[in-house]
Amino acid sequence: MDETGFRKTLKKFGKKEHVIDGLVNQVRTFETYLNTQKQVACEAAGEEDIAGYIDSLPKGQINTRIRGIAYYYHYLGNEALARMVSGSREKEIAKSRHIFKLSEFRGVDQAAVKKLEEHGIITVQHMLEAGKTLADREELAWQLNIPPQTILELVKLSDLSRLGALKSVRARLYYEAGLDTPDQFTWWEADDLRKYLVEWVQRSGFDGIAPLPKEIQNAINAARKLPGVIEY
């Protein structure tokens, strides 16, 4: 592991020293596993090696023990493996996350939501599965007699929910402000996005407040690690 370079990069990301120590230790533990079980270095590991390590971890601890590995592969420029690790972590987080129902989103067409519920599409996860592609969404709109734009709106709100800790009002604010998919967050810096959202709330008269800087930074960090699951 290139610990010196990795630490410098994490510091540039704004990570505090104790957080950096924890992330580095996660990579060290992973490296020890690879050396003893696979006889390969982190830089030479593949998807099967990573999957084996994740399977070896105690259930309930995966989320807190692989975050640093995702950061490390991002540092190495191996985005495929970074996305794989982040995807595994996202699945673990989802297991403990509140199962958000489509009906909980603010400002959605509840009549359309009712039709979807009758069709077995109740939660954001159901919506993400049912609306992955344009063809899926068009078929669903035709089958249930729901406007395609309403289906797309619900898919986008569901996609935004993957950013984590996203409440009904916050999802609506992001959507209305033009941050309607996770990738829209990836090219923003937190201070600039905070300023944009504060001004947008004031200008639009939105019934709610702009998110705090830490929440915005968390959303940006999450968006940069999330694997894409929807074809827009």
Buried (B, 14 or more C-beta within 10 A) or exposed (E): BBEEEBBEBBEEBEBEEEBBBBBBEBBBBBBEBBEEEBEEEBEEBEEEBBEBBBEEBEEEEBBEBBBBBBBBBBBBEBEEBBBBBBBBBBEBBBEEBEEBBBBBBBBBBEEBBEBBBEBEBBBBBBBBEBBBEEEBBBBBBEEBEBEEEBBBBBBBBBBBBBBBEBBBBBBBBBBBBEBBBBBBBEEBEBEEBBEBBEEBBEEEEBEBEBBEEEBBBBBBBBBBBBEEBBEE
